[in-house]
Amino acid sequence: MTSTLAAPGIDTTASPARALVCRACSARYPLAAQHACYECFGPLEVDYDTAALARVTREQIEAGPQNLWRYAALLPAGQDPAARVTVDPGLTPLVAAGNLAAELGITAPLWVKDDSANPTHSFKDRVVSVALTAARALGFTRFACASTGNLANSVAAHAARAGVPSIVFIPSDLEPGKVVTTAVYGGELVAIDGSYDDVNRLCGELVETDEFEDTAFVNVNVRPYYAEGSKTLGYEVAEQLGWRIPAQVVIPMASGELLTKIDKAFSELVEIGLVEAPAGGWKVFGAQSAGCNPIAAALHADTDTITPVKPTGIAKSLNIGDPAAGLYALEAVRRTGGWMEYVDDDEIRAGIRLLARTTGIFAETAGGVTVAVLRKLVESGRLDPTAETVVFNTGEGLKTIDAVAAQVGPTHRIKPSLRAARDAGLLG
């Protein structure tokens, strides 16, 4: 029977989702386009029927499509393939990183979950597919977002494939590669003279206007569904490891939501019996840029007060100065016994090059942050080098090529002759 909490368009006879619940005060709301609690203004997230989740089996998942929709029975929307708005992301490589491990002094298995292999080359394809599938069910006819780049790429691409108008808002100083890879899809692209936080604030105002009442902002009015898409990264890692959870994960942080949802995915898998928790549980580590480190700074200061900052530095995809899920990221890291670190621009560039040289993966600046933080965690003794670890690369290096362009290039420049090659030492 359909739940009395269900809004029109969300079929709870198929979806395991039953309500939206406030993360702060636990107030419950229908499955509608709402992201903040009317009682305390806390953020909302999707609440599930645990009995429905517990009926999901490994065999059911493994028989599913070769993309994130193999986990549809664990998601709030998308159970009907015909109703999905998607570019079918997911099942990205989990790459064994033995060379990287050896260089850092890690003796246990080290893996890189490489989400640059998604259709628009970032993990944002996961969250957008889930959010816009829910948005279509809720009756929205235009798609939108506030973005630091990767989300803009994904929303524009999803809208193009679905034949739906889109309008995305970005800071005007975004990397050129991310501007081009959004504009090429043909939707409206609005550059704002300000930071991402300024862009996000404007979108929060626009969503309340009559002119935008039919517009789904994936990270505003349908944010609870959007955030759930990140869980599929955790599901995939567990499945790709043979249905087990790694002892340690290192995750880049912007809003902090990716970290909280990967942790939530692990918890759900244990709760419904699809995996067993590792002995001693798992530890969650967060990675930020020194140019935008409000969550890590709060952890280092042993406080719950996250002081907004004005972002600087090259890791623009992580430049959210007022992180919406920062408190929840702090809670996850403290509960699991992990830690957070931050690194400067030179360390980020070195992280990009280290990952490329040892694994063949060219990461964007967020991936450089994660690898540089991994190094820092090992050197400080915060991360156990004898425990299996997964680090997350969330985007493609070609989007932020300027970050390392001045540091790399031809190792030789010669005339087109055998003598020139010999003179350059290429023949031994």
Summary of the structure (lengths in Angstrom):
residues: 428
radius of gyration: 21.5
end to end distance: 76.2
largest distance: 81.4
contacts: 1589
relative contact order: 0.12
helix: 41%
strand: 16%
